[in-house]
Amino acid sequence: MNTENLQRTTLIQSDEYFIIQDLIFEWARAIDENRVEDIAKLLDDQGRYTVKSRFNHDRDLPLAVIDCHSTAQLRDRILSMRLANVYEPQHYRHIISGIQVTHRDEQMIYTRSNFMVVRTMDLDGEVKVIFTGQAQDMIELRPSGVKFKERLIVFDSRVIETLLVIPL
């Protein structure tokens, strides 16, 4: 193990790591189980949730597919998804790996993790990998628990096959 990896493993205690891992997994599970409203509870009230292509992210281009600057904006998007948008019923399944703490300070832990999202269409059962990428998270430690302060989802492709209705 090199020195950088040794330093990284001492950034947080193992119980903190499992709490952070559970937060990341719960976000994905809430979406996969059609409890999308629950993801807003995992984001700080003034938190930010952004979904951006790797092409734009790597070039510091501002355009994002989703960019919510508060839980109120995220809730509005989810409500619109439930009430206003018309799309074929579909289900997501998130595969998450490589959760890594990159650094921390007194109240924040910064992580990155890889993800793959598989979509299953409800009508014909077609299964397709629709997103791969990396989540870059700023997670706030609180006496009452942990919340995402920032969630940046960077997807690898420059193309979104269909309308991105359901958050990632």
C-alpha positions as a printed Julia matrix, in Angstrom:
168×3 Matrix{Float64}:
   0.0    0.0     0.0
   1.46   3.36   -0.97
   1.62   6.37    1.36
  -1.33   8.15   -0.3
  -3.6    5.14    0.27
  -2.43   4.87    3.89
  -3.27   8.53    4.49
  -6.67   8.13    2.82
  -7.64   5.2     5.05
  -6.99   7.28    8.16
  -9.21  10.16    7.04
 -12.3    8.66    8.65
 -13.22   6.0    11.16
 -14.78   2.79    9.89
 -18.17   3.63   11.44
 -18.14   6.97    9.58
 -17.33   5.14    6.36
 -20.31   2.81    6.78
 -22.61   5.76    7.52
 -21.41   7.5     4.35
 -21.72   4.31    2.32
 -25.27   3.84    3.59
 -26.17   7.43    2.58
 -24.88   6.86   -0.95
 -26.64   3.49   -1.19
 -29.9    4.9     0.2
 -29.99   7.58   -2.53
 -29.73   4.87   -5.19
 -32.12   2.51   -3.44
 -34.78   5.23   -3.06
 -34.7    5.8    -6.82
 -34.6    2.07   -7.64
 -37.57   1.39   -5.36
 -39.63   4.27   -6.78
 -39.33   6.28   -3.56
 -37.8    9.2    -5.44
 -39.3   11.75   -3.04
 -37.03  10.34   -0.33
 -33.85  11.58   -2.01
 -34.79  15.17   -1.11
 -34.57  14.16    2.57
 -30.94  13.12    2.02
 -29.92  16.52    0.65
 -29.25  19.55    2.86
 -31.98  22.22    2.5
 -29.46  24.49    0.75
 -27.66  21.58   -0.89
 -26.95  21.24   -4.58
 -27.7   18.31   -6.87
 -26.16  18.46  -10.34
 -26.1   15.97  -13.22
 -23.57  16.85  -15.9
 -21.86  15.16  -18.83
 -18.21  14.29  -18.45
 -17.54  16.3   -21.63
 -18.88  19.5   -20.04
 -17.41  18.77  -16.6
 -13.89  18.16  -17.94
 -14.0   21.45  -19.84
 -15.56  23.48  -16.99
 -18.59  24.16  -19.14
 -21.59  25.24  -17.05
 -24.37  23.35  -18.85
 -25.9   20.62  -16.71
 -28.82  18.32  -17.46
 -30.13  18.79  -13.92
 -28.99  21.53  -11.55
 -30.99  21.93   -8.34
 -29.7   24.47   -5.82
 -31.91  23.39   -2.92
 -34.15  20.59   -1.74
 -37.11  22.78   -2.75
 -35.93  22.74   -6.39
 -35.32  18.99   -6.22
 -38.82  18.43   -4.78
 -40.33  20.55   -7.58
 -38.54  18.46  -10.18
 -39.78  15.23   -8.6
 -43.33  16.58   -8.33
 -43.21  17.53  -12.01
 -41.97  14.03  -12.81
 -44.92  12.54  -10.94
 -47.65  14.88  -12.22
 -46.71  16.63  -15.46
 -44.27  14.5   -17.43
 -45.56  11.76  -19.68
 -43.13   8.91  -20.27
 -43.19   5.14  -20.57
 -43.03   3.48  -17.14
 -39.49   2.36  -16.38
 -37.37   1.2   -13.49
 -33.77   1.95  -12.63
 -31.21  -0.25  -10.93
 -28.04   1.41   -9.64
 -24.76  -0.47   -9.3
 -22.33   1.49   -7.11
 -18.67   0.68   -6.54
 -15.41   2.17   -5.43
 -16.67   4.52   -2.71
 -13.56   6.45   -1.76
 -12.99   9.28    0.69
 -10.8   11.84   -1.06
 -10.42  14.33    1.8
 -12.2   15.83    4.78
 -12.34  18.79    7.08
 -14.13  19.37   10.4
 -17.68  19.02    9.09
 -17.35  17.75    5.52
 -16.28  14.49    3.98
 -15.57  14.45    0.26
 -16.12  11.2    -1.63
 -16.22   9.81   -5.1
 -17.79   6.6    -6.32
 -18.5    4.91   -9.61
 -21.98   4.07  -10.8
 -23.85   2.28  -13.53
 -27.59   2.68  -14.06
 -29.58  -0.02  -15.82
 -33.08   0.81  -17.05
 -35.85  -1.75  -17.48
 -38.84  -0.67  -19.53
 -42.11  -1.66  -17.9
 -44.06  -2.48  -21.07
 -41.68  -4.72  -23.01
 -39.09  -5.57  -20.36
 -36.17  -4.21  -22.41
 -33.07  -3.86  -20.24
 -30.34  -1.38  -21.14
 -27.34   0.29  -19.49
 -28.23   3.97  -19.77
 -25.62   5.71  -17.6
 -22.14   5.11  -16.25
 -20.02   7.64  -14.46
 -18.78   9.02  -11.18
 -20.53  10.66   -8.24
 -18.54  13.37   -6.48
 -20.1   14.1    -3.12
 -19.64  16.61   -0.35
 -21.21  15.05    2.74
 -21.88  17.08    5.88
 -21.36  15.45    9.27
 -24.0   16.54   11.77
 -24.85  15.44   15.29
 -28.22  14.31   13.86
 -26.59  12.29   11.04
 -25.21  12.96    7.58
 -26.61  14.74    4.53
 -25.38  15.53    1.07
 -24.26  19.14    0.88
 -23.38  18.67   -2.77
 -24.01  15.79   -5.14
 -22.34  16.05   -8.55
 -23.21  13.2   -10.88
 -20.86  13.13  -13.89
 -22.03  10.71  -16.57
 -19.55   9.39  -19.11
 -21.57   9.61  -22.32
 -22.2   12.8   -24.26
 -25.57  11.41  -25.29
 -28.71  10.83  -23.26
 -30.69   8.2   -25.1
 -34.05   9.41  -23.84
 -35.38  12.23  -21.74
 -33.79  12.13  -18.3
 -36.91  12.28  -16.16
 -35.97  10.26  -13.09
 -33.03  11.68  -11.12
 -29.84   9.58  -11.11
